[in-house]
Amino acid sequence: MSRTIRRRLLVVLVITTVIAAAGVMLAIRAAASDAPAVATENVTIDVPEGPGSAGQVHLDATVYRPAVTPAPAVLVAHGFGGSKNSVSTEATALARRGFVVLAWSARGFGASTGQIGLDSPDYEVADARALVDWLAKRPDVVRDGPGDPRVGVTGASYGGALALLLAGTDRRVDALAPEITWNDLSQALFPNTASPMPIPATTPAAGAFAPDGVFKRDWAGYFFGASASGPGGLCGRFRPEVCAAYVQAATTGGPTPEIVQLLRRSSPAVVAGNITAPTLLIQGEHDTLFGLDQADATARQLASAGAPFKLIWYAGGHDGGEPDAALQEQVGAWFDYHLRRNGKDPGTGFDYQVPGIFGTRTGVAQRTVHAPIYPGLDGVPVQRRKLAVHGEPQPVVRPPGGSPAALSSLPGLSSALAPGAANLDGVAMDLPGQTATFSTDPLPDSLQITGAPQIRLRVAAAQTNTPAPASEAVLFVKLYDVGPDGRRTLPGAAVAPVRIGPLAADGAPTEVTVTLAGVVRPVQAGHRLEVAVATTDRGYALPPQPAGYTVSLAPDGHLAVPVVPGEQAAAPLPVVQLTGLGILTALVLALGIVVTLRRRHAEDADPGMASVPLVVSGLTKRYPGGLTAVDDLSFRVEHGQVLGLLGPNGAGKTTVLRMLMGLVMPTGGQLRVFGHRVNAGSPVLSRVGSFVEGPGFLPHLTGAANLRLYWAATGRPAADAGIDEALEIAGLGHAVHRRVGTYSQGMKQRLAIAQAMLGKPDLLVLDEPTNGLDPPQIYAMREVLRDYAARGATVLVSSHLLAEVEQTCSHVVVMHRGRLVAAGSVAEIVAAAGIGVDGVAARYQLEEAFLQLVGQEAIE
């Protein structure tokens, strides 16, 4: 990172910290003096168990009462797997604005009884209507008529769908704010984005919503796994029909008419055309569960019903984080105006957030763009920029069982990780032989993608005898942003699954329009857009049979990219008034952070060691239970050395290497690589190539294909890989074009060494590289390591084979029981032990020295 960029980042940090500190002090002051009082009351509300049943379900609920009543009411529904406690923050904030708030645990969640029906009209939606009845009887709630409380409803995901379903079936709802939710649950869980005919997409993110989709196995499994507690195991908290539908879908990978009907009944698509209440619709731009196409469909239905609505796309979602405080403020303002008749009209229209662009000389911050109406709803089709796409017909295969599979996202992890951590924009991985790619030319100017692009493709069954030609194709289409350096980014981790069939048995192609997943992505000039068509994706249920296809562009196979012009909205920064002491405090806090970062940067980089490949100082690793794996270890590795880390099994060698690679955190001490202190993910580790704890390759791919796949997964430019040079050093010859499954152990070890050499690292770290090799293979490996060091690099080898270290390495560090025993050149170690060539054969001198240094018990 250049000094100029660091200086700019520090300035931004100061400004951000001042604003944050000011906001914190303002919040503290408000909490201490001006915050309206909120009283809470825990209640149990009994509702009918369901149609045809005389039983009851007990809903665990909490009422939040404002300081002044009577007041309008707001129902706050929680997301799947949550409870009333999950929404306490939102409920309290709304109560402080002057609303009577009712939060409850849906049936089957929290302390509520009953079974989960997936927002069924007969169960959860009926429960919500009963809650409106309950509010109508309360004297602290404003009523618009007998049995008609003035009420709004909000919720996210599971709760957002309930808000739409309630508003579509109960006209007493006066305003609603659903967030990151579905329109058609059958399409959300079984998406199919292919259509035989061109689709006139009049709105930016209109989905194909074709039948017979591909099951989102990982997302569905996450929900059932997270909510299956209770008597009965897997189905303990679900209604039998819901559980049966999941089991069948997970087993077969496809929907049946009964499953579709069940999911459709829980879909706002059925009732959204009845909604007339003002609606604030919020959807995430990073959401592989409920994409932008779901909100697009709801918006079109609301428009057809004449409901006033505002649509917001924000830079979050199930993969990128829940709506933040600024969005929740908009929810509060929406209810203020439409329920309390208070505040400024929030208006209608369309807002979307454009992610920032960083890592360039002229970075661009995230911004919000406003359009007065959601494009396409005024009768004018959305603008689309057509880009020429190039690429020859390409064969692709799906391996038996669909394994290994491509990786696009990690469903469900956003709730467990920091916001955005589950989003794999930069590390999505396609597999060689399974993916066809088609690319535009570098863009002459920048492009703002806002919605779902479309492309026409042709797919044909491969004409092979084994297996028989496929009768249908299940494919996954993605759109990458490719920089001039070859780095590929998958915006939003977005994937468009398609099921195409029937395919012609004679190999004639079937032509379809594919609507890619909706995204918001600023594409810089000089970048390319690349369409990837893969046969596998880890997040979806895949046909178990192997299959082959030929994928090509249709004659009119351009890429149509939606563009939504608008005005940049003003950033909603808080207006803060601080005393002189408050400003001084904020500035001191900001200055302290800056000084700390500067000091930490100074500590993390020692210019005096910039030319030293590795310095280990006082390194210690202790585990619970009293085990000390590494104890106060110190040594240096100088430039050009081949250094052997020597010791018996259990000496702590592998633990040292794992700490060196940032995989294990030391208990004490430190490691410095080229002067930089090593931590998890340290940038300096890009200068280190490693092979630790055995090779792992995909056996059905060639050696060269495995290396290309590994390098692509790093996200670094292909031109920097140096694959040919690494293979030359490893000496595999024509074997690199054979499947790795046919390799001997020695060949796999040499391929692993070549993988570690990719990118031409300055420091090569190898753990037991000669394990399992016969004498000729060991000799060849020895030459590989010497050759690499002779080219100006440094090699660190861990081994317990004394004679091999003596013949391979120029220097040795001897460990025993986690501690340093000796360090120096091989000759120095031998001389220190008093071993001479007169008494011991030359090749066994180090072995004899080792035994004298650590004792006979080291090898017993």
N, C-alpha and C positions, 0 to 999 in steps of 0.2 A: 504494500500500500504506500503510495507516495506521501511525502510530507504535506503537500498541498491538500490532498484528499483528507488526510488525518486532521489537518487544521480545520477544514470545513465541517467535518463530522463533530469536532469538539465544539465549534460554534453552535451547531444545531443542538448538540447535547445541552449546552448552557441554556439556550432559549427554551428548549423543551422542559428542562428541569425547573427553570424559574416558573413556567406556567403550571407545571405539575405541583410544585411546592405551594404556589399561590392557591391552586384549587384545593389542595389538602387543607391549608389553613382556613380557607373559606368554608369548607365542609365541616371542619371542627367547630368553627364559630357558630355555624348554623345549627349543628347538632347540640351545641351547648345552650343556645338561647332561642333561636328563631324556629326550630323545627316544630311543626304542629304535632300535638300529642296524638298518638294512635293507641287505641285500646284493642286488645285481642280477646277472643272468646273461642275456645275449642268446643265444638258441637258434634253430635252424631246425627245424621239425617238418614231416615229410613226411606227407601224407595222400593217399588215392586221388583221382585227378582226377574220377571220377564213375562212375556205373553203366555197365558195359560197356566201360570204358576201362582199359588197363593202365598208363596214365601216372600221374604224381604231380604234386601241387601243393605248393610249398614255402611254408609259413607262417612269416613273420618274427615271432618272439615274444620276450618278456622275462619272466623269472621273478623275482619279488620275494620274498626269503626273510626271515622275521622272525628275531629274535635266538634264539628258542627253537623247536626242532622236535623231533619231528614236530608238525604243526599242521593244522587244517582248511584247505582250499583254497577260493579264490574265483576264478572266471573273470570277467574284466572285458572286456566287448565294447564297441567304439567305435561311434560314429554314422556315418551315411552320409557319405562324403567324407573321413573321418578315417583314423587309423591307430593303432597301439599307442601312439605318442607322445601322442595326443590324450587318453589316459586315464591318463597317468603320475602325475598328482597324486592321483587317486582310488586308483590301485593302491598308491602309496607309503603313503597314509593307512591303507589296510586292512592292509598288511604291518606297519605300526607297531602295529596293534591285535593282532597275533599270528597273521595268516593268511599262508599261502603263496599268493601271487597270481600268476596267469598272465594277461598281457595280450598280445594278438596282433593283427596286421593281417589283416583278413578278406581272402579271395581277391579279387584285383583292386584292392586298396588298398595303399598304402605300398610296401614292398619285397616283399610276397607276390606270388606268381605266380597264374595262373588268371584266370578271368573272373567278373564279378559276376552272381550268379543271384538277387538280391533275397531273401536268406534262404530259398532253396529247400531243401526237405527232402533233395534229392539232393546238394546241394553244401554250402552254409554250415552247415546243421543237422548234416549228416553230419560236417563238419569239427569241430564242437563236440563231438560224441560221441567222435570220435577223440582230442580233447584230454582228455576225461575219462579215456579209456583210458590216455593218456600219464601223467596225474597218478597213476593207480592204481599205476603201477610205481615211483613215486618214494618213497624211504625217508623223505623229510622231510614226507610227507603222511599224515595220519591216515586209516586205512581202517576201514570198518564191516564189511567182509567181503572175501573174495577178489575182486579186480577192482572193488571198490566203495569209492572214496575218499569221505570226507566232504567234500562240495563244495557251494558256492553259486554263483550266477551273477547278475551285474548288468550293466546297460548302459542307454543312453538311445537313444531313437528306433530306428534300425536295430538297435542292440545290444539294446534293450529287447525288440523282437519276437523276436530270437534267443533271449533268455533264456526267454521264454514257450514258444517252439517246442521248445527243448531240454528244458525241464521237462515238457512234454506228451508227449515221445517217449522220455525216458530217466528211469526211476524212481530212478536213483542221485542225482539232484539233490535236495539236502536243504533248500534254502531259496533264494529268489530275490527280486530287487528290480528289476523292470523300470520304466523311467521314460519318460514322454512318448512313447508308442508306439502302434501300431495294434492293433486286434482283427481287422478285416476290411479287407485292403488294397484290395479291389475297391470297397468302400464309401468308404474314405478318399480314394481318387483319383477315384471316380465317384459322388459322393453324390447321393441323391435323397430328399428329406425329405417327399414328398407321399404320402398314402395315401387311396384313395377312401373308406375307412371310418374312423370314429373309432378312435383307437388307445388302448387301455387302458394308458397309461404308468404302470406300477407303481413304477418307480424314477425318481429325479430327472432323469437326463439320457438316458433311453432314446431312441435314434434310430429313425426310421422304417425305415431300411435297405431302401428300396424299390429295385426293379431299374431298369436302364436310366438310370443317373445322368448327371450333367453333369461333364465332364472338368476337373480342376484343372490347367489348362494351364500357368500360371505356375510353380506348385510343381514339376510334373513337369519342365518345361523347365529350372528352376534345378538340379535334381539331375542331369539328363543333361548340362547344360552344365558343371557343376562336376566331373563325374567321367568325362568322355569322352576324357581324354587317353590317348595311346597309339597304336600302329599301327592304322590303319583309321579314324581320325577319330572320328565320332560314336559308332560301335559298337565302338571299339577295346577297351574294357575291360568290355563287357557281353556276356553270352551272346547268341547270335543271336536266340533266341526272345524274349528280354526287349527287345532293341532293336526287333525287328519289331513287338512289341506297342505300344511307345511311338510309333513312326512312324505306325502305323495310327490310334492314338487321337488323336495330334496333328493328323492329316490330316482325320479324320472327325468328331472331337469327341465320339464316343460309344463305348461298349464293345461288343465282340463276345463271343459265348459263349466263344471261345477265350481272349480277354483275361481275362475273368472267371475262367475256370478256372485260368489261370496265376497270377493274383493270389491266388485263394483258397488255392492250395497253399502260398503263403508267408504265410498268415494264421493267427495263434494261435487264431482262432475254430474252426478244424478240430480242434485238440487241447487247448484249454484245459479242456474237460470231463474230461480225464484227469489234470489236475494235482492232486496231494494235498499237495505241499510247502508250507510256510508262505510266503506271498507278500506282499510290501510293494509295492503298486501306486501309483505316483506319476504324476499327470497335470497338465498345465498348463491354467490358466484363460484364457490368452492364446495360443491355438494354432489357427490356421486350417488347419493340415495334419492333425493328429490331435486332433480335438476331444474334449470330455468324453464324448460318446456312445461313443467307442471304449473308454475305460476302464469306462464303465457296462456295456457288453456283456461285457467280460472279467470284471468283478465278478460278474455274474449267473451266468456259466459256472463260475467258481471256487466260488461258493456251491452250485451244483448238484452239484459234485464233492465237497463237504464239506471243501474246503481252508480252513485258517485263513488269513485275510487281513486286511490293513488297507489302506484306500484313502485317499489324500491328494490333494486338489486344491490346488495352490499358485498364487500370483500370478505365473506365468511361462509358459513353453512355447516353442515354436519362434518365436513372435513376441514373447515377453516375457522371455526369458532362461532359462538352464539352472538346475536345482535348485542352491540356494546351499549354503553350508557347513553351515547348520543342518539342511537336509534330508539332506545327505550324512552328517552325524552320526547321523541316524535310521537310515540304511542300515547304517552300521557297528554301531549298537546292535542292529539286527535280526539281523545275522549273529552278533554276540557271543552273543546269547541262543540262537538256533536252531542254531548250529554249534559254538560253544565251550561252550555250556551255562553261560554267564557273564552276569552283569549282571541288570538288572531286566527282567521280562517287558514287552515293548513293547505288548502287548495287540493288540486288533483294533479294528474300528469304522471310523469315517469322520471325517476332518478336512478342513475347507476354510478357505481364507483369504479374508477379506472385505477388499476394498481400502479404503483410507482415503478420507475425504471432506475435501477442502481447498477453500479459497477462500470459506468461509463464516465467520460470526462464531464458530460453535462447531464447529471442525473435529473430525473423528473419525479416530484413527489406525488403521492396518491391524491386524486382529486375526485370530486363529485360533479357529474354532468346532469343538467335538468332539461327535459323536453316537455312542452306544455301538454302533450297528449301521448299516450302509448302508441307508437307508430303502427299504422295499418288500420287503426280503429276509426280513423276519420275518412275512410274510403280511399286513401292514397297508400299504395303498397310501400312497404319499407324499401329503402335504398339498398341495392346490392352491387358490390363491385365484383366484376368477373375477372378471374385470373387464369391465364393459360397454365395447364399442368402437363408435365412431360413424364414419360416412363414407358418402357416396353412391357408387353405381357410377361408375367412372372409366375413361375410355379411355387406353390406353398404346400406344406403338409401339416397335418395334425397328428402328433404321435399317439400311440395307443394309450387310452386313459387320459389323454390331454395333458400328460406330464412329460417333461417340465413345461410350465406355463409362464406366459409373459406376466409382468407385474406392472400395474398402473397405480394402485392406491392400497391403503391399509384400512379397510372399512372398520368403523367403530372405535378407532384409537383416539379420535379427537377429544373424547370425554376423559381419556386417561392421560393424555399428553398435553403439552402447552398448545394454545390455539395455533393451528396451521401445521403442527408437527407431523400430522398424519398425511399431509398433502405432499405428494411426491413429485411436484412439478419438475424438479431437475434430475430425478433419478429413476424415472419410469424406464422399464427395460423390456425390449422386444428381443425375440430369439432368432438367430439365423436359421434360415430354411423354413421358418414359420411366418415370415412377414414379407409382404410386397410393399414397396414404397414408390410414391409418385410425388414429384416436386415442382414448385414454381421456379421461375428465374428469381434472382435477387430483386427485391422490390426497389424501384427507383425512388420512392418516397414512402413516408411512414403510413401506416394503416391501423385504424382502430376497429378491431373486430368487436361487435356488440350483438351477440345472439348466436344462432345456429347456422353455420355454413352448410352448403349442399354440394354434392358431386354425383355424377353419373358413372357407374362402374359396370363392368361385365365380369361374370363369374361362370366358369365352366368346370365340370367334373373332370379330373384327370383320367386319362384312358390307360388304366393299368389293370393287370389281371389279379393282383393281390395287393390290397383288398379290391373288391369290386368297386366300380365307379360309385361315388356318393350320390344319393338321391336328393340330398339337400346340403346346404352350406350354412354353418354357424361361424360367423366372422366378427371381428372387433375392429372398428375403424376409429382412428385417432388423428388429430391434427397437431403437428409439432411446429414450434417456432424454432428455426435453425439459424444460429448466428454465423457470421463470416468465418469464425474459427471452428465451425462444425459442432458446437455445443447445441444439443437438442433439449428443448423445454416443452413439457406437455402441460399446457395451461389447465389449471383446475383438476389435474389428473383425470380429465374427461375422456370417456370412452363411449362409442356408439355401437351397441350390439346389433347384429342383424341375423335373421334367419331367412334364407332364400331357398325357395323350392316350389315345385319339384325341379331338379336339374335334369337336363336332357341326357339320356344314357349314351348318346352318340358323341358327346363332348361339345355340342352346340352351346354357345354362351347364353346366359340369362342376364338381361340388362335391368338394372334397378337404380332408383334415386336413393342415395343415402343422405339422411339429415344428421349431420354430426352433432355432438353435444354442444349445448349453448355455453359460450364463454364470453368473458370480457377481457380482451388482450390487446395492449398497444404493441404493434409490431414495428420495429425500427427500419428505416431505410437500409438497404444492404442485406437484410435478413431474407431467408426463404421460408415458405410454408411447405411442409411435407405431410402428405397424407399416407399413413401407414395402415395396412390391412393385415391383421394378425389372425391366426387360426386358434389362438388360446388367450385366455386371460384368467388370472388366478381368482378373481372375484366372482366368477360366474360358473354355473354348472355346464360342463362340457360333455358332448357325446363321447362315450367310451371307445367307439370304433375309430381306428385310424382312417384318415381320408386325405386325399390330395385334390388340389384345385389349381386352375390357372386364373389369375386375376389380371384384368386389364382395364384401361380407360375406355369409356364409351366414346364414339366419334365426337360428341359434344361434351366431352368430359372436363369442362372447365370447373373451377372452384368458384362458387358464388358466395361471397362473404357479406353478411349484413353490416350496414353502417348506420348509426343513429346520430345525426347531428344534434347539437344542443348547446346550451350556455353553461359555462362552469358556475356551479353554485358556490355561494360564499361559505367558507368554512365556519361551522358553528362553534367558534371559540367562546369560552365563558367570559363575561364581563366581570372583572375582579377589581375591587378597590382595596388596597392594602395600606396600612400605616407604614411609616418609614422603617420601623423595626421589622415589620413583616417582609418588606422588600429586601432589607439587609439580610434577614435570615435566609430567604430564598437564594440570594446571590451567594452567600457563604456556603449553603448546601451545594449549589451548582459548582462553585469553585472547588469545594472539597472533592466532589466526584471527579472533576477534571484532573486535579492534582493526583488523586489516587490512581486514575487511569494512566496518567503519564508515568507515575512511579512504577506501576505494575508493568507497563510496557518496557520501562528501563530495566526492571528486574528480569523480565522474560527474555530479553535479548542482550547478550553480552558481546559487544563488538570485538573484544579481545579474543574470543573463541570462535569467531566466524569461520575460520579455516579448519577448525578441529571437528572431524566428523561426529565424535561422541565423547562426552565426558560424563561419567557416573560418579556422584558424590554422596556418600552417606546413605545410599539407597537401602530402604528397609520396607519389608512387607510382612505384616502380622495378620493372621486370621483369627476369628473368634474361636475360643477354646484353647488359646495359648500357643498355637502353631506359628512359628516364625519361619517363613519360607526363604526370606532374604534378610540378612542382618548386617547393616552398616557397611555396604559394599561400595568400593570406590576403585575406578580404573579409567584409563583413557584409551581411545582408539585413534591413531594418527592417520593422516592421509596416505593412501597407497598400501596400507597394511592389509594382510589377510590374517585376521586375529581369530584364534580359536578360544571359545568359551568352554573350558574343559571341566568335567566333573562327573562323578557317578550319577546314576539315576537317583532323583530326589534331591540333588544338590541345590536346586533353585534356578537352574539355567533357563528353563522355559518361562518361569515367572518373570525373570529379568527381561526377556524378550517381549513378553506381553505388556509389561510396563513401558518398555521402549516404544511400542506401537500405540500407546494410549489406550489399550484394552483393559488394563487394570490400573487402579490408582495406588500409588505408593502410600505407605503409612508414614514414612519419613524420607528425608533426602530428596534428591532430584536427579533428572537426566537432562542433559543439554545436547541437542543435535545442531551442529553448525552454529553454536552460540545461543540457540533458542531453547527455552525450557519447554519440555514436552508435557502436554496435557491431552485429554481426549479431544480429537479433532484438530490438533495444532496444525496450522498451515505448513510448517516446516516438514511435516511427515510426507508431503508430496515429493520430497527429495529422497525418500526412503522406499526401497522395494523389499518386500518381505515374503517369506515362506515359513509359516509357523504351524506346527502340529499337523503335518500331512497334506498331500495334494487332494483337491476335490474338483473334479471335472464332470461335465455332462458326457456320458459314455457314447451317446448316439451322434455326437458332433465330432468333426475332425479336430485335430490339435490346433490348427490355425483358426478355425471357427471359434473354439473355446477362448482363445486369446483375444480375438476381436470382440467377442461378447463381453469378456471381463473388462476390456478397456472402454467399451461403450458405456458400461454401467458406472464408470468413474465420472462420466460427463465431461471428460477432457477432450480437446481436439484430436481427431484421428491422426492428423499429421504428426503429432508429438509422440505417438506410441512407439515407433521404432520396432515394429513387430518382426520385420525381416532380419534386422540386425540381431535381435534377441534370439531368434531361431537359429541364426548362423552360429552364434556363440554356443548355444545349447547343443548344436550338432545333431539334430534329429533328421536332417536330410529330407527325403521324399515322404517319410513317415508322417510329416505334419499334415498331409492330405488324407490320412487314414483316420477312421473313427477311433476315438480314445479307448473305446471298449476293447480294441484289439491290442493295446499297448502292453508291454511288459512293465513290471514295477519300476525298473530303471528308466524306461522311456517316460513314464508318468512323472518321476522325480525330475528328469531333465526338462520336461514341459513346465513343471512347476517353477523351476529355476528361470526359465524363459519368461514366465508370467511375472515373476518378481523383477525381472530386468526391464519390463515395459516402461517406457518413459525415460529410460536411461538414468536410473536413480544414482545419486552420488554415493549413497550408502546402501549396501545390499546385506540384508539380515536373513540368515537361514538357520532353521532349527532341524538338526539331525538330517541333513540332506542325503546322507548315504545309507539311511535305514533301508534294509531289505535288498540291498544291491549285492551282486556277486563281484568278485575281484576285478574283472574287466570293466564292469560298470563303475565301480569305485574309482578306478584309474581314470576313466573318461570324465567323471564328475570333478576329479581333482584338476584336470586340465581346463575344464570349463571355468572354475573359480579363479585359477591363476590367470587365465586369459582375460577375464573381466577386470581383475585388478590391474593388469598390465595396461589396460586402456584408460587408466586415470581414476578409477573408482576405488572405494574401500569396501572390504568384505568382512562381515562378522559371522562366524560359524559356531553354532553350539553343537557339541558332540560329547559322547562318552567313550568314543573309540580312540584310544590314546595313540596307537601307531598311525592312524589315519590323520589325526590332527598334526602329528609330528611331520608327516610328509606333505601336508597341504598348506599349513599355516606358517607365516613368518614370525608371528608373535602369539603368546598364550596368556590367558587369564585362568588360573586354577581356582575352582570353587569347591567347598565341601561344607555340607550342612548350612548352606546359605551364606557362608562367610568367605572372604578372600583369603586364599592360602599363599598364592604367589602370582606375580605378573611380570612379564618381560618377554624378550625374544626367546625362541626355543633354546638357543645356545646358552643364554643367561640362566634359564630355568635349570637346564642340565648341569651347568657349572656350579650353580648354587647348591645343588644336591650332592656334589662331589662325585659325579658319574663321569668316567672316562671311557674312551673307546677301547682301551686295552682290556677292560673287564666285561664290557657289555657290547653286543652287536649294535652298530650305529642306529638301526631302525628301532631298537628297543630302549634307547637311552631315555626318552621322555617317559616311557612307561615306568622304568625303574625310578626315575626322579619323582614321578607322581606318587608311587607307593611310599617312598621315603617321606614325602611331604604330608600326605594325608593318612598314612597308615594302612595296614593290610585290611582293616575292617571295612574300608571304603568299597572294596570289590567283593566282600563276602556276603 
